[in-house]
Structure formats: C-alpha cells, structure tokens
Amino acid sequence: MSYTLKKVTIRTNNTKDGINRIGELWQDVNTGRLPIIFDNKNNLQDGVFPVSMYSNYESNENGDYDLSILGVDSSFFVELEKQVKIGKYKKYESIDDNIIASTKKAWEIVWKEQKENIINRAYKIDYESSIPAKYTNDNKAHCCLWISIN
C-alpha cells in the first residue's frame, strides 16, 4: 500500500525521558520508517521539509505538550514570516557545528528572553526547523524557531 504521511504527533515533555522520545521520533522520520519526508521508495521528496510543531501546552515549557513533525513546502515558511511581521511570532536563528548544539543554542536564547521578560510566550503553537550540516551550503547546522508571543 502506498500513502503519504503528512504529520505524526506524540505527547511529551522536556524531561530526559521526553527528550529521548523526541529523539526516537526524529530517528524514525530521518530513516524513513515514518515516511514524512521520504516517498514510498525511501527517496527524499523534493520540496518537502520537516518541521517540528509544539502545541497543546499543558502550562509552559515545564509541562506536557504535543510535538508534531510535519512535512511542509516552502510556502509554509513564507506564511510564518508574515506572522513574524505582524507580531504574532518572534523568530530565532542559530548556527553551530552540529544539529543538537544549534537547536539547544536557539532554545536557550528563547528561555533567556523569557526569564528576562523580553518576550511573553503565548504557548499556543511554536515551530522549529533544524537542518543538519550535510544539507547546508556552509556545512553548519541551522536552527530556526518561530515562537508564538502575546
């Protein structure tokens, strides 16, 4: 049977166990076990990008939330940038040698700005696009976050 999977969701949190579940989910996506970015022949789909969507927050970053991995096209990012311009989202970018460091650095900036009351997170829907170094022109890992703000 042939099908296209557009989204997969788990309920998780930022505990060590929750982070491990997120890693396992990404492993399944990146290997094609969950074919969000791969076709039914295990080839990367042209123009499809994996994005994490954080939603259904129990409270804040310390509570449970839904993590969905979506397969999106470039128009998705155009729409997000429009939301940044009208003030519904704030964009954060980080570049590092590896994907884990890049992603961690971006989230640390968000949490620092929260603590310092620079931003007031809405905890509605947030997005993350992390790109491993092997897929970038500069051989660096990139992470972009779009955080919903009040």
N, CA, C and O atoms as a DFTB+ gen file, in Angstrom:
600 C
 N C O
     1  1       0.846      -1.178       0.000
     2  2       0.000       0.000       0.000
     3  2       0.887       1.235       0.000
     4  3       1.890       1.283       0.711
     5  1       0.527       2.215      -0.780
     6  2       1.255       3.467      -0.869
     7  2       0.447       4.574      -0.190
     8  3      -0.764       4.674      -0.387
     9  1       1.115       5.396       0.599
    10  2       0.441       6.513       1.249
    11  2       1.451       7.621       1.496
    12  3       2.660       7.407       1.414
    13  1       0.937       8.811       1.801
    14  2       1.775       9.939       2.169
    15  2       1.411      10.358       3.571
    16  3       0.260      10.703       3.839
    17  1       2.371      10.333       4.465
    18  2       2.173      10.752       5.834
    19  2       2.546      12.229       5.923
    20  3       3.663      12.610       5.572
    21  1       1.627      13.052       6.384
    22  2       1.868      14.496       6.457
    23  2       2.285      14.970       7.845
    24  3       2.936      16.005       7.988
    25  1       1.901      14.195       8.875
    26  2       2.177      14.638      10.239
    27  2       2.134      13.440      11.175
    28  3       1.332      12.524      10.996
    29  1       3.009      13.459      12.176
    30  2       2.979      12.478      13.252
    31  2       3.121      13.249      14.561
    32  3       3.904      14.195      14.644
    33  1       2.362      12.846      15.589
    34  2       2.318      13.590      16.849
    35  2       2.526      12.657      18.030
    36  3       2.005      11.542      18.064
    37  1       3.302      13.138      19.003
    38  2       3.441      12.450      20.286
    39  2       3.169      13.459      21.391
    40  3       3.317      14.665      21.194
    41  1       2.772      12.958      22.547
    42  2       2.630      13.782      23.746
    43  2       3.915      13.581      24.535
    44  3       4.306      12.445      24.804
    45  1       4.573      14.676      24.909
    46  2       5.872      14.555      25.565
    47  2       6.106      15.744      26.491
    48  3       5.189      16.515      26.770
    49  1       7.321      15.881      26.956
    50  2       7.718      16.987      27.821
    51  2       9.237      17.128      27.736
    52  3       9.896      16.398      26.995
    53  1       9.784      18.069      28.498
    54  2      11.218      18.345      28.424
    55  2      12.043      17.599      29.480
    56  3      13.163      18.004      29.791
    57  1      11.494      16.517      30.026
    58  2      12.289      15.674      30.918
    59  2      13.282      14.880      30.065
    60  3      13.192      14.870      28.837
    61  1      14.217      14.226      30.725
    62  2      15.187      13.399      29.991
    63  2      14.468      12.330      29.169
    64  3      14.819      12.099      28.012
    65  1      13.465      11.679      29.758
    66  2      12.695      10.656      29.050
    67  2      11.937      11.265      27.865
    68  3      11.886      10.679      26.783
    69  1      11.354      12.438      28.078
    70  2      10.628      13.112      26.997
    71  2      11.531      13.493      25.841
    72  3      11.159      13.335      24.679
    73  1      12.705      13.991      26.152
    74  2      13.678      14.350      25.116
    75  2      14.129      13.104      24.357
    76  3      14.325      13.151      23.142
    77  1      14.292      11.998      25.068
    78  2      14.647      10.734      24.403
    79  2      13.548      10.297      23.436
    80  3      13.845       9.823      22.340
    81  1      12.272      10.453      23.833
    82  2      11.153      10.105      22.942
    83  2      11.176      10.976      21.683
    84  3      10.899      10.502      20.581
    85  1      11.509      12.247      21.864
    86  2      11.604      13.144      20.704
    87  2      12.706      12.659      19.773
    88  3      12.520      12.609      18.557
    89  1      13.855      12.301      20.344
    90  2      14.961      11.784      19.533
    91  2      14.577      10.525      18.776
    92  3      14.950      10.361      17.614
    93  1      13.832       9.630      19.425
    94  2      13.384       8.394      18.770
    95  2      12.424       8.697      17.621
    96  3      12.493       8.073      16.562
    97  1      11.537       9.653      17.838
    98  2      10.602      10.038      16.778
    99  2      11.363      10.590      15.575
   100  3      11.089      10.220      14.433
   101  1      12.320      11.478      15.841
   102  2      13.116      12.029      14.742
   103  2      13.916      10.949      14.025
   104  3      14.078      10.997      12.806
   105  1      14.413       9.981      14.778
   106  2      15.142       8.864      14.164
   107  2      14.225       8.134      13.182
   108  3      14.645       7.799      12.075
   109  1      12.987       7.887      13.579
   110  2      12.037       7.208      12.697
   111  2      11.719       8.037      11.453
   112  3      11.534       7.485      10.368
   113  1      11.656       9.361      11.608
   114  2      11.403      10.234      10.454
   115  2      12.628      10.268       9.543
   116  3      12.504      10.135       8.325
   117  1      13.799      10.444      10.129
   118  2      15.026      10.578       9.330
   119  2      15.450       9.302       8.615
   120  3      16.167       9.358       7.616
   121  1      15.015       8.159       9.118
   122  2      15.345       6.898       8.450
   123  2      14.274       6.469       7.459
   124  3      14.464       5.499       6.725
   125  1      13.156       7.178       7.428
   126  2      12.072       6.814       6.523
   127  2      11.091       5.813       7.104
   128  3      10.127       5.432       6.439
   129  1      11.323       5.383       8.336
   130  2      10.362       4.465       8.974
   131  2       8.988       5.123       9.061
   132  3       7.967       4.466       8.859
   133  1       8.966       6.412       9.359
   134  2       7.752       7.233       9.261
   135  2       7.962       8.137       8.051
   136  3       8.692       9.124       8.142
   137  1       7.340       7.821       6.929
   138  2       7.669       8.493       5.653
   139  2       7.052       9.884       5.485
   140  3       6.184      10.090       4.637
   141  1       7.507      10.825       6.295
   142  2       7.034      12.202       6.175
   143  2       7.837      12.949       5.117
   144  3       7.276      13.739       4.357
   145  1       9.146      12.707       5.061
   146  2       9.989      13.410       4.096
   147  2      10.483      12.490       2.991
   148  3      11.173      12.931       2.072
   149  1      10.128      11.197       3.079
   150  2      10.529      10.218       2.070
   151  2       9.303       9.723       1.305
   152  3       8.195       9.717       1.840
   153  1       9.502       9.313       0.071
   154  2       8.410       8.712      -0.690
   155  2       8.355       7.211      -0.384
   156  3       9.111       6.719       0.454
   157  1       7.469       6.492      -1.056
   158  2       7.301       5.070      -0.755
   159  2       8.462       4.209      -1.248
   160  3       8.476       3.002      -1.010
   161  1       9.440       4.817      -1.936
   162  2      10.651       4.100      -2.352
   163  2      11.855       4.528      -1.510
   164  3      13.001       4.233      -1.848
   165  1      11.568       5.237      -0.398
   166  2      12.573       5.718       0.542
   167  2      13.535       6.737      -0.059
   168  3      14.699       6.815       0.332
   169  1      13.028       7.524      -1.021
   170  2      13.782       8.647      -1.574
   171  2      13.258       9.931      -0.947
   172  3      12.055      10.081      -0.735
   173  1      14.172      10.861      -0.649
   174  2      13.731      12.158      -0.132
   175  2      12.790      12.810      -1.143
   176  3      13.075      12.833      -2.340
   177  1      11.672      13.335      -0.657
   178  2      10.731      14.025      -1.527
   179  2      11.255      15.434      -1.821
   180  3      11.619      16.166      -0.900
   181  1      11.294      15.810      -3.087
   182  2      11.708      17.159      -3.460
   183  2      10.728      18.184      -2.903
   184  3       9.512      18.017      -2.994
   185  1      11.277      19.237      -2.328
   186  2      10.455      20.341      -1.860
   187  2       9.683      20.075      -0.584
   188  3       8.801      20.860      -0.234
   189  1       9.984      18.995       0.126
   190  2       9.333      18.699       1.407
   191  2      10.362      18.853       2.521
   192  3      11.447      18.274       2.472
   193  1       9.998      19.645       3.522
   194  2      10.903      19.951       4.623
   195  2      10.269      19.514       5.939
   196  3       9.078      19.745       6.147
   197  1      11.033      18.890       6.831
   198  2      10.479      18.507       8.137
   199  2      10.498      19.688       9.101
   200  3      11.492      20.407       9.203
   201  1       9.392      19.874       9.800
   202  2       9.261      20.958      10.771
   203  2       8.636      20.388      12.036
   204  3       7.691      19.601      11.969
   205  1       9.163      20.784      13.185
   206  2       8.554      20.425      14.465
   207  2       7.511      21.474      14.812
   208  3       7.744      22.674      14.664
   209  1       6.360      21.009      15.276
   210  2       5.305      21.903      15.752
   211  2       5.022      21.543      17.206
   212  3       4.707      20.395      17.520
   213  1       5.136      22.522      18.080
   214  2       4.864      22.344      19.504
   215  2       3.514      22.986      19.792
   216  3       3.308      24.160      19.484
   217  1       2.591      22.225      20.380
   218  2       1.246      22.754      20.613
   219  2       0.600      22.073      21.815
   220  3       1.188      21.193      22.443
   221  1      -0.627      22.503      22.119
   222  2      -1.417      21.899      23.191
   223  2      -0.621      21.846      24.494
   224  3      -0.564      20.818      25.169
   225  1      -0.006      22.986      24.829
   226  2       0.807      23.071      26.040
   227  2      -0.063      22.903      27.285
   228  3      -1.118      23.525      27.408
   229  1       0.389      22.063      28.194
   230  2      -0.280      21.888      29.477
   231  2      -0.146      23.171      30.308
   232  3      -1.086      23.582      30.989
   233  1       1.025      23.790      30.241
   234  2       1.274      25.013      31.001
   235  2       2.339      25.846      30.298
   236  3       2.025      26.807      29.596
   237  1       3.581      25.475      30.489
   238  2       4.701      26.169      29.870
   239  2       5.720      25.113      29.431
   240  3       5.356      23.954      29.231
   241  1       6.979      25.497      29.280
   242  2       7.982      24.535      28.811
   243  2       8.252      23.424      29.826
   244  3       8.930      22.448      29.504
   245  1       7.733      23.560      31.039
   246  2       7.938      22.527      32.058
   247  2       6.832      21.473      32.094
   248  3       6.967      20.455      32.773
   249  1       5.743      21.712      31.369
   250  2       4.629      20.765      31.349
   251  2       4.633      19.920      30.083
   252  3       5.529      20.035      29.247
   253  1       3.625      19.075      29.957
   254  2       3.479      18.260      28.760
   255  2       3.008      19.110      27.586
   256  3       2.375      20.150      27.772
   257  1       3.323      18.658      26.383
   258  2       2.892      19.315      25.150
   259  2       2.867      18.285      24.032
   260  3       3.434      17.200      24.156
   261  1       2.208      18.639      22.947
   262  2       2.223      17.798      21.754
   263  2       3.369      18.235      20.868
   264  3       3.559      19.427      20.624
   265  1       4.130      17.273      20.388
   266  2       5.166      17.535      19.392
   267  2       4.737      16.823      18.119
   268  3       4.580      15.602      18.096
   269  1       4.551      17.596      17.067
   270  2       4.215      17.019      15.766
   271  2       5.366      17.286      14.819
   272  3       5.980      18.352      14.859
   273  1       5.654      16.322      13.974
   274  2       6.609      16.545      12.895
   275  2       5.796      16.577      11.618
   276  3       5.073      15.635      11.292
   277  1       5.933      17.684      10.903
   278  2       5.178      17.934       9.682
   279  2       6.089      17.867       8.476
   280  3       7.280      18.161       8.582
   281  1       5.558      17.493       7.352
   282  2       6.237      17.639       6.075
   283  2       5.620      18.829       5.363
   284  3       4.448      18.782       4.989
   285  1       6.389      19.898       5.167
   286  2       5.849      21.142       4.603
   287  2       6.606      21.524       3.332
   288  3       7.683      20.999       3.048
   289  1       6.015      22.454       2.573
   290  2       6.717      23.012       1.423
   291  2       7.150      24.437       1.744
   292  3       6.871      24.930       2.837
   293  1       7.813      25.097       0.829
   294  2       8.391      26.420       1.092
   295  2       7.343      27.485       1.407
   296  3       7.656      28.472       2.071
   297  1       6.109      27.306       0.945
   298  2       5.061      28.298       1.237
   299  2       4.774      28.367       2.738
   300  3       4.333      29.402       3.236
   301  1       5.018      27.292       3.446
   302  2       4.834      27.263       4.896
   303  2       5.707      28.325       5.560
   304  3       5.250      29.041       6.452
   305  1       6.952      28.427       5.130
   306  2       7.885      29.380       5.714
   307  2       7.520      30.812       5.335
   308  3       7.710      31.731       6.131
   309  1       7.006      31.005       4.139
   310  2       6.544      32.333       3.714
   311  2       5.431      32.807       4.646
   312  3       5.424      33.961       5.075
   313  1       4.499      31.921       4.956
   314  2       3.391      32.269       5.857
   315  2       3.884      32.560       7.270
   316  3       3.394      33.483       7.920
   317  1       4.845      31.782       7.748
   318  2       5.403      32.048       9.077
   319  2       6.070      33.419       9.140
   320  3       5.928      34.143      10.126
   321  1       6.792      33.764       8.091
   322  2       7.452      35.079       8.067
   323  2       6.424      36.219       8.094
   324  3       6.681      37.270       8.681
   325  1       5.285      36.018       7.473
   326  2       4.203      37.014       7.548
   327  2       3.726      37.169       8.989
   328  3       3.442      38.279       9.440
   329  1       3.640      36.049       9.708
   330  2       3.218      36.088      11.114
   331  2       4.249      36.808      11.983
   332  3       3.889      37.460      12.963
   333  1       5.520      36.692      11.629
   334  2       6.570      37.419      12.346
   335  2       6.387      38.918      12.119
   336  3       6.474      39.703      13.063
   337  1       6.134      39.316      10.879
   338  2       5.992      40.746      10.552
   339  2       4.820      41.400      11.265
   340  3       4.884      42.583      11.600
   341  1       3.746      40.646      11.502
   342  2       2.591      41.254      12.180
   343  2       2.647      41.070      13.706
   344  3       1.717      41.456      14.414
   345  1       3.736      40.480      14.202
   346  2       3.956      40.397      15.640
   347  2       3.335      39.213      16.353
   348  3       3.266      39.217      17.582
   349  1       2.883      38.208      15.636
   350  2       2.325      37.024      16.293
   351  2       3.404      36.025      16.686
   352  3       3.212      35.206      17.584
   353  1       4.545      36.104      16.000
   354  2       5.669      35.213      16.268
   355  2       6.946      36.020      16.331
   356  3       7.048      37.095      15.739
   357  1       7.928      35.490      17.060
   358  2       9.280      36.020      17.047
   359  2      10.173      34.916      16.525
   360  3      10.043      33.758      16.922
   361  1      11.083      35.277      15.630
   362  2      11.965      34.297      15.003
   363  2      13.335      34.319      15.664
   364  3      13.887      35.379      15.957
   365  1      13.870      33.124      15.891
   366  2      15.198      32.941      16.457
   367  2      15.988      32.053      15.513
   368  3      15.461      31.074      14.987
   369  1      17.253      32.393      15.298
   370  2      18.104      31.582      14.430
   371  2      19.413      31.275      15.138
   372  3      19.951      32.107      15.869
   373  1      19.917      30.072      14.910
   374  2      21.179      29.653      15.496
   375  2      21.925      28.779      14.495
   376  3      21.322      27.976      13.783
   377  1      23.236      28.947      14.450
   378  2      24.096      28.141      13.577
   379  2      25.230      27.592      14.429
   380  3      25.838      28.317      15.216
   381  1      25.509      26.298      14.264
   382  2      26.576      25.663      15.030
   383  2      27.130      24.505      14.206
   384  3      26.672      24.255      13.092
   385  1      28.114      23.801      14.755
   386  2      28.725      22.684      14.038
   387  2      27.815      21.469      13.915
   388  3      27.918      20.721      12.942
   389  1      26.913      21.256      14.894
   390  2      26.019      20.109      14.799
   391  2      24.598      20.503      15.153
   392  3      24.358      21.550      15.755
   393  1      23.674      19.660      14.775
   394  2      22.254      19.969      14.902
   395  2      21.819      20.082      16.362
   396  3      20.989      20.927      16.697
   397  1      22.366      19.250      17.217
   398  2      21.975      19.303      18.632
   399  2      22.425      20.613      19.257
   400  3      21.655      21.254      19.972
   401  1      23.650      21.013      18.998
   402  2      24.165      22.271      19.554
   403  2      23.420      23.470      18.997
   404  3      23.107      24.404      19.735
   405  1      23.134      23.452      17.711
   406  2      22.411      24.562      17.087
   407  2      21.011      24.707      17.684
   408  3      20.580      25.812      18.015
   409  1      20.318      23.599      17.816
   410  2      18.958      23.620      18.357
   411  2      18.966      24.038      19.827
   412  3      18.148      24.855      20.249
   413  1      19.879      23.483      20.593
   414  2      19.983      23.825      22.017
   415  2      20.254      25.319      22.198
   416  3      19.658      25.969      23.057
   417  1      21.157      25.851      21.381
   418  2      21.510      27.268      21.477
   419  2      20.288      28.158      21.191
   420  3      20.064      29.149      21.886
   421  1      19.511      27.804      20.177
   422  2      18.332      28.611      19.838
   423  2      17.317      28.600      20.986
   424  3      16.788      29.646      21.360
   425  1      17.050      27.411      21.543
   426  2      16.090      27.336      22.650
   427  2      16.613      28.060      23.892
   428  3      15.824      28.656      24.625
   429  1      17.910      28.023      24.144
   430  2      18.467      28.739      25.294
   431  2      18.241      30.236      25.179
   432  3      18.011      30.910      26.183
   433  1      18.306      30.763      23.956
   434  2      18.036      32.194      23.744
   435  2      16.577      32.498      24.086
   436  3      16.288      33.499      24.741
   437  1      15.660      31.638      23.644
   438  2      14.242      31.824      23.957
   439  2      14.035      31.823      25.467
   440  3      13.406      32.733      26.007
   441  1      14.562      30.803      26.155
   442  2      14.363      30.697      27.594
   443  2      14.996      31.861      28.346
   444  3      14.458      32.307      29.360
   445  1      16.135      32.359      27.862
   446  2      16.774      33.527      28.485
   447  2      15.886      34.761      28.326
   448  3      15.696      35.522      29.275
   449  1      15.346      34.953      27.131
   450  2      14.469      36.111      26.902
   451  2      13.182      36.012      27.719
   452  3      12.643      37.029      28.154
   453  1      12.694      34.807      27.927
   454  2      11.528      34.625      28.790
   455  2      11.854      35.046      30.215
   456  3      11.127      35.821      30.836
   457  1      12.960      34.520      30.715
   458  2      13.374      34.795      32.091
   459  2      13.583      36.289      32.314
   460  3      13.276      36.811      33.386
   461  1      14.102      36.969      31.305
   462  2      14.373      38.405      31.413
   463  2      13.168      39.258      31.013
   464  3      13.270      40.482      30.935
   465  1      12.032      38.614      30.762
   466  2      10.786      39.300      30.368
   467  2      10.920      40.115      29.087
   468  3      10.242      41.128      28.914
   469  1      11.788      39.673      28.200
   470  2      11.919      40.318      26.892
   471  2      10.777      39.871      25.988
   472  3      10.277      40.644      25.171
   473  1      10.372      38.615      26.146
   474  2       9.211      38.116      25.399
   475  2       8.185      37.561      26.373
   476  3       8.510      37.161      27.491
   477  1       6.948      37.548      25.923
   478  2       5.849      36.927      26.661
   479  2       5.286      35.837      25.755
   480  3       4.475      36.104      24.868
   481  1       5.731      34.602      25.995
   482  2       5.298      33.487      25.147
   483  2       3.810      33.231      25.311
   484  3       3.272      33.298      26.416
   485  1       3.160      32.939      24.207
   486  2       1.733      32.635      24.227
   487  2       1.470      31.165      24.530
   488  3       0.378      30.824      24.983
   489  1       2.432      30.295      24.294
   490  2       2.276      28.849      24.459
   491  2       1.068      28.341      23.687
   492  3       0.254      27.573      24.201
   493  1       0.973      28.792      22.437
   494  2      -0.083      28.306      21.545
   495  2       0.525      27.285      20.601
   496  3       0.436      26.081      20.844
   497  1       1.139      27.754      19.532
   498  2       1.807      26.867      18.582
   499  2       3.160      27.478      18.241
   500  3       3.236      28.632      17.818
   501  1       4.219      26.709      18.425
   502  2       5.572      27.126      18.085
   503  2       6.113      26.161      17.035
   504  3       5.681      25.012      16.946
   505  1       7.072      26.652      16.236
   506  2       7.639      25.833      15.163
   507  2       9.159      25.841      15.240
   508  3       9.774      26.803      15.701
   509  1       9.743      24.752      14.779
   510  2      11.199      24.621      14.731
   511  2      11.588      23.947      13.423
   512  3      11.025      22.922      13.038
   513  1      12.557      24.541      12.758
   514  2      13.129      23.937      11.562
   515  2      14.623      23.810      11.780
   516  3      15.344      24.807      11.798
   517  1      15.080      22.587      11.943
   518  2      16.503      22.330      12.165
   519  2      17.049      21.570      10.965
   520  3      16.483      20.563      10.538
   521  1      18.151      22.066      10.431
   522  2      18.734      21.470       9.229
   523  2      20.141      20.982       9.536
   524  3      21.004      21.775       9.913
   525  1      20.381      19.679       9.380
   526  2      21.723      19.145       9.623
   527  2      22.758      19.742       8.670
   528  3      22.431      20.138       7.551
   529  1      23.985      19.800       9.119
   530  2      25.073      20.409       8.348
   531  2      25.226      19.816       6.952
   532  3      25.569      20.533       6.012
   533  1      24.976      18.516       6.805
   534  2      25.181      17.884       5.494
   535  2      24.224      18.399       4.416
   536  3      24.436      18.146       3.230
   537  1      23.159      19.128       4.826
   538  2      22.204      19.661       3.855
   539  2      22.335      21.171       3.655
   540  3      21.489      21.777       2.998
   541  1      23.380      21.787       4.209
   542  2      23.533      23.239       4.086
   543  2      24.743      23.597       3.230
   544  3      25.665      22.799       3.065
   545  1      24.719      24.796       2.697
   546  2      25.822      25.267       1.847
   547  2      27.090      25.572       2.640
   548  3      28.194      25.469       2.106
   549  1      26.938      25.951       3.923
   550  2      28.102      26.321       4.724
   551  2      28.605      25.185       5.628
   552  3      29.507      25.393       6.441
   553  1      28.028      23.999       5.487
   554  2      28.397      22.831       6.295
   555  2      28.250      23.072       7.794
   556  3      28.991      22.515       8.604
   557  1      27.287      23.907       8.142
   558  2      26.934      24.172       9.533
   559  2      25.473      23.778       9.729
   560  3      24.673      23.847       8.795
   561  1      25.133      23.369      10.937
   562  2      23.743      23.049      11.272
   563  2      23.005      24.350      11.579
   564  3      23.536      25.236      12.249
   565  1      21.791      24.449      11.087
   566  2      20.978      25.654      11.257
   567  2      19.701      25.297      12.022
   568  3      19.119      24.235      11.804
   569  1      19.276      26.176      12.906
   570  2      18.009      26.008      13.596
   571  2      17.262      27.337      13.562
   572  3      17.815      28.378      13.915
   573  1      16.006      27.291      13.137
   574  2      15.115      28.451      13.193
   575  2      13.944      28.093      14.077
   576  3      13.344      27.029      13.923
   577  1      13.618      28.965      14.991
   578  2      12.441      28.826      15.847
   579  2      11.494      29.971      15.566
   580  3      11.921      31.109      15.369
   581  1      10.219      29.672      15.548
   582  2       9.172      30.688      15.474
   583  2       8.327      30.490      16.715
   584  3       7.593      29.507      16.824
   585  1       8.429      31.429      17.658
   586  2       7.785      31.322      18.958
   587  2       6.568      32.247      18.997
   588  3       6.672      33.442      18.720
   589  1       5.403      31.670      19.346
   590  2       4.189      32.480      19.434
   591  2       4.282      33.391      20.667
   592  3       4.632      32.950      21.762
   593  1       3.960      34.660      20.456
   594  2       4.075      35.644      21.534
   595  2       2.756      36.395      21.711
   596  3       1.934      36.479      20.799
   597  1       2.587      36.932      22.906
   598  2       1.406      37.760      23.193
   599  2       1.710      39.205      22.894
   600  3       0.849      40.066      23.069
